[in-house]
Amino acid sequence: MTRFEIDRLETAGEVAFRLIRRDIIAGSLAPGQKLKLEQLKDRYAVSVSTLRETLSRLASENLVVAEGQRGFEVAPISVGELENLGDLRLLLEAHAISLSFAAGDLDWEARVVAAHHKLSAVERRLLEGDFERTVDWVRYDWEFHQSLVSACGSAVLMDALSSTFDRFLRYHLLARSFRGKPVTDDHRKLFELAMLRDTDGACTMLKHHVRSGIDHVLKSGRIC
């Protein structure tokens, strides 16, 4: 997974937080892996004290486990957590959709149209076998779902959904398998329902979308 652009105004700690968080979600730092501060110090070019603070922040997101005097390790994975994250995502995203569909204006519609256009273009490439575009798909998938709820009017709700989405996405990236045409069909239907402001239909479609995603991850055999 390529590195996202980093704002030059960010502090070293903020950069380290962003990069380590990304590497955990992408699986570059594997579940259960010991996070040795001396090695991470060189990898992310920050001090040990900054790393401790960064890893403590990631522990608050349940992406890292603090082991007391023994240090830190990447949070493990489990079927139970995947199921719980799916339920939490549905709860947050469905609520945000209901608020967003009710309040969305023309600018909101434009954001949804633009986000779906980019996502569907990348998905076409993936369906043609261009798996180098997976990194783009990960980004555009979130941007599309984010656009759907972007008029909800609650920064707190958006932050909670973003964190939950990333932890849920971690399982999909660990499964190392694109779901194919079914996921593109789900996104197209969600887009159409958004344009109709069909909240009930979109929430029903979202439930199917998330549940199918969980089933796909479990069938990969990489999560136990």
Disulfide bonds with the S-S distance in Angstrom:
none
